[in-house]
Amino acid sequence: MNKKIHIPEIRFQNYSDNWGGKTLKDLSDSIEYGLNASATYFDGVHKYVRITDIDDNSRKFISEKVTSPDVEFTPELENFKLQKNDLLFARTGASVGKTYLYEEKDGEMYYAGFLIRARIKEAVSADFIFQQTLTEKYKRFIDITSQRSGQPGVNGKEYGEWKLGIPSIQEQSAIGSLFRTLDDLLATYKENFANYKAFKTSMLSKMFPKSGQKVPEIRLAEFEVEWEEKEFTKIVKRISTSSDSSQLPKVEYEDIVSGQGRLNKDVSSKFDNRKGIHFKPGYTLYGKLRPYLNNWLLPKFEGVALGDFWVFNPNGNNPEFIYYLIQSSHYQKVANDTSGTKMPRSDWKSVSTTNFALPSTIKEQVAIGSFFSNLDTLINSYQDKIYQLEILKKKLLQDMFI
């Protein structure tokens, strides 16, 4: 066999030996099926892991809805209790091939019957083996092996025949440690991303007055004057001027990242003669079709909005304030009171005649707009870091294994 086949493209320094080839059975003390028991309420000690308790993306144990196996805990069940170096494989259904590497911080845990446990040998890095289950090579093994009539599946014997490239234990540990560090960093970024998004949602509900109120629950320092209530049509001007200019970039639903208000691609040269609503820098675009998709944008360029958008001229108000006003809980409640079932749309008559409160001074509008704009910048920075790390990990998974 050609030597290059036994060496990964990317490698740590000081390692030059060829990799060997072994099966999962060679690398495991045992490969066994799980507990044939239904789930019941969590008893506070014994956790039960089923296929659905493993997150599809992170491959972590989902701890929000913990259950226990509905059994009497006798010494015979010890064999179903997970321990360090235990690697679980989903054996049937749409999730076949999904894996979970047991972590001691997850507590006392028992695995269910639709899972197969490989107890990785002490002389092997379980992290290294686990990361190989995230590679395209492993996915191909699952796709080929699981092709059978009826429901797809891979049994314990077939998992045992899975062939892996194996270096020295030192190199295994180095690779496993690298990917664990990447995974931990990704988990931290994702947690921060989720926390800041939740914080923004909370502040949008508290920094804009609720219906009928003239003072927000939380207010920036130095501002005390009551807000003014106005009909939405007195706050913004809805633009209906159309354009089919081939000199202006076009923006449509598919170009916007839902809930984040940013473009997912460069539209600066997206020119054609399709007709839409002409917008200018600082106008707010709001997607009225299926408003729960949260398609909104505050462009810094002139262009044409294609499809079911409302385009709002801030009408002398601070553009950023208007942009965040339409994200507030008060506006969202009205805008999501839709008409139509298959293609629900926000009702302009309802939105346009609703009263919304806004600060009596531009200074407070600017301060609020800046607060949320800075928060969005922070949220987007975490999203970008997550994306970059995921791309890096995908590349390393491709090039650090054979």
GISUL-V766060 format. One record per helix or strand. SS is the DSSP state (a for helix, b for strand). FROM is the first residue (numbers start at 1). TO is the last residue. If there is no record, write none. Layout:
((SS;FROM;TO) (SS;FROM;TO))
This chain:
((a;3;6) (b;20;23) (a;24;27) (b;28;33) (b;35;35) (b;39;41) (b;47;49) (a;51;53) (b;54;54) (b;61;61) (b;67;69) (a;75;80) (b;81;81) (b;86;90) (b;92;92) (b;99;101) (a;104;106) (b;109;112) (b;115;120) (a;126;132) (a;136;145) (b;153;153) (a;156;160) (b;163;166) (a;169;206) (b;228;231) (a;232;235) (b;237;239) (b;242;243) (b;249;251) (a;253;255) (b;256;257) (b;262;263) (b;276;279) (b;284;287) (b;289;289) (a;291;293) (b;296;298) (b;303;305) (b;309;313) (a;319;325) (a;329;335) (b;339;339) (b;345;345) (a;348;352) (b;355;358) (a;362;399))
